[in-house]
Structures are given as structure tokens and as C-alpha cells.
Amino acid sequence: MKAILYTRYGPPSNMHLDEVEKPVPGDNQILIKVKAASVNSYDWRHLRANPFFIRFMVGGLFKPKHRILGADVAGTVEAVGRNVTQFKSGDDVFGEGSYGGFAEYVCVDENRFILKPDNQTFDEAAAVPMAALTALQGLRDKGKIQAKQKVLVNGASGGVGTFAVQIARSFEAEVTGVCSTSKMDLVRSLGADNVVDYTKEDVTKNNQKYDLILDTAAHRSVSDYKRILNPDGVYVLVGGSISRIFQLMFKSKSGVKNIGTMVASINQKDLLFLAELLKSGKIKSVIDKRFPLADTAEAFRYFEAGHTRGKIVITV
Ligand SMILES: NC(=O)c1ccc[n+]([C@@H]2O[C@H](COP(=O)([O-])OP(=O)(O)OC[C@H]3O[C@@H](n4cnc5c(N)ncnc54)[C@H](OP(=O)(O)O)[C@@H]3O)[C@@H](O)[C@H]2O)c1
């Protein structure tokens, strides 16, 4: 089968299309014929080994242990392992593996996938898992979002942000999205009540207070964000620079309770929750660009520029 291999950490030019053996599903795995995959910073961090300690975490100190990237996948089940009970050959599924999605076939654990809603294309479904789970778990689990709360989504136009705006609206919160000028219409169209253009206005200085801030970009200091939080407000950092994340972790360990970081975790219950929102039309994927499998390196160059409008999808 064809797959995008990377055998050295570094720039996207280290990725190339190659022929590799088709994988065989383990006992609890399904073999998926990939129709679409999407790009996440998770993949990009593995490609670049950024931060450096990712090499220790995945067990590839000098060269990548997993030679095919791609976590978010949508496709059709072609074979199942002997312990698999939830899927059969021919089922259309989507979910989040860890590696291997930028290829014609991938094997994944069955408990990381669910059936694809009929009203979603494969491209749309592949754009969902990691970004939407991050938004959902950040807002609902870490942020304890409630109806009528004032919620700020910083970085509202990217993969996580476009889902966060819609998910916050589905909880009937009043949403303010922060993005750059050219994306204001997009963020408004996703349901944001207010949109702040970060190139013209500093959201931490406009005298507004929020009950919940979901931050995917983290360009301000912790004290700036604390200033715009209501007394019981919660600040949840899901993205941004590694130094800012460490700063936040340090602060939250030193007794400040209403700020924190989070890492999304894949589970079927939350995927099913998102599938219901997709079926009802309360959320939808925003796809900026589609790249054929052979042009995956180009997709990564576009992604690492940092101004994606929603998600980037690899079509297989
Ligand atoms: N915690 C987790 O489990 C988890 C999971 C997934 C992702 N993440 C992290 O979340 C972050 C966002 O991921 P993503 O996939 O959404 O990335 P993305 O699609 O590249 O989106 C990044 C967004 O940040 C915006 N941005 C850039 N500078 C900004 C600024 N100064 N103020 C406000 N917004 C700004 C950009 O908007 P403009 O184009 O309008 O500038 C862009 O839309 C990344 O750091 C990623 O590592 C964390």
C-alpha cells in the first residue's frame, strides 16, 4: 500500500510517499481503508520532535519510532481482529488512532472509533476527532461550561477554535471569539455572539469579563488572563507555546485554582456525544484545504504557518 513515511525528525520535506506492507489488525483492532485523514499539531510535533522530549515519550530518541503519522482518520472497515465486537467489514467509521493514518490502510484499536454519521462526508468526519474532543473536554470537563455564561475562545478560527465556538453555543453560552481580521466572518458564521480582531484590539484590555476562557493560542501572560476572568471564572489552556504551558502548570500547582491546562483523551463516549451534535447540525467541520495523500508534506507546510481556517484534510 502507499503511505507517507518520515524516517528523520525535521521539516515536512522529510516526508515522502512510499510503498509499505499493508498492516494486519491485532486481536482488538480494525483494519480501515482510509478515505480521509486530518492534520493536527500532534502530528506536526512528532514530525519536528517539538518539544525535544517527545523523542523520549514515544521511544524514538534518534529517529522516529512510528514512521507513518496521522491520528485522525475516517474510512471503511475492511477487516477486524478476532476479539472485535463493535464493527464489521463495510462499516464507515471515524475516530482517532495515534499513528498510521496518512496511508491507504491503517490498523486502530476498535475502542477509539465509532460509526460515521450518515450526514457527514469522510472529509468532514476526519476533521473532527482531536480538535473537537479538545474543545469539548476543555469547555465541558475542565471549564464546567454552563448556559448563559460568558465564554471567550482565543484562537477561534483554527481547528480547535472553530469547534469550540460551536460547542460553546450548543451549551447556550454567550461566546466571544478572538481571531485575525480575515477570519471574523467565519467565526461569526459559526455562532459567536461577539468577535474580537486580535490584530486591532487586545482582548485582555477591553474591560470585558468572562466566566470561562478556552485558550488555544496563549499569546498573553497568565496575569493578563486573570484580569478578565470573573471571580469564579475558569481559564483553560489547551494550546500555545510549551513555555506558556509550563508557566501555567507551575501557577496552577502554586495554589491558583481557576487556571489549568488539559490534554484531550480519546474515548467513544465523547465521540458519540460529538456525533449527536454533528447529526443535529449543531456543529460542523470547517475545512480550509484538502491535499491528496501524495502532497501531505505540502499540507504540513501550510499547517505550520499557523493560520489555518479550521482544518486541513488529507484525501486518500
Ligand atoms: N491540549 C490538547 O489536547 C490539544 C489538542 C489539540 C491541539 N492542541 C493545541 O491547540 C493549539 C491549537 O491547535 P489547532 O489545531 O486549533 O491549531 P490551528 O488550526 O493552527 O489554529 C491556530 C489558530 O491560532 C490563531 N492565532 C494565531 N495567533 C493568534 C493570536 N495572537 N491570538 C489569537 N489567535 C491566534 C490562528 O488564527 P488566525 O489565523 O486568525 O491568526 C489560528 O486559527 C495548538 O497549540 C495545539 O498544539 C492541544
The ligand as an ORCA input file, in Angstrom:
! r2SCAN-3c Opt
* xyz 0 1
  N      -4.489     20.018     24.751
  C      -4.740     19.176     23.747
  O      -5.109     18.020     23.945
  C      -4.639     19.713     22.348
  C      -5.228     19.032     21.275
  C      -5.175     19.611     20.014
  C      -4.472     20.821     19.832
  N      -3.860     21.399     20.888
  C      -3.133     22.667     20.740
  O      -4.080     23.687     20.470
  C      -3.467     24.685     19.688
  C      -4.373     24.998     18.523
  O      -4.480     23.846     17.705
  P      -5.253     23.953     16.325
  O      -5.253     22.600     15.742
  O      -6.534     24.654     16.529
  O      -4.246     24.909     15.521
  P      -4.567     25.774     14.236
  O      -5.639     25.133     13.452
  O      -3.245     26.038     13.587
  O      -5.136     27.128     14.812
  C      -4.344     28.064     15.429
  C      -5.122     29.353     15.429
  O      -4.446     30.281     16.290
  C      -4.797     31.559     15.845
  N      -3.886     32.567     16.321
  C      -2.607     32.789     15.946
  N      -2.122     33.839     16.622
  C      -3.119     34.276     17.453
  C      -3.231     35.336     18.410
  N      -2.211     36.170     18.652
  N      -4.383     35.483     19.078
  C      -5.412     34.661     18.843
  N      -5.382     33.663     17.935
  C      -4.235     33.469     17.251
  C      -4.816     31.470     14.338
  O      -5.800     32.352     13.899
  P      -5.521     33.459     12.772
  O      -5.217     32.736     11.514
  O      -6.786     34.231     12.740
  O      -4.301     34.219     13.240
  C      -5.206     30.006     14.064
  O      -6.516     29.933     13.568
  C      -2.081     24.169     19.314
  O      -1.118     24.802     20.132
  C      -2.136     22.707     19.613
  O      -0.896     22.195     19.986
  C      -3.931     20.879     22.133
*
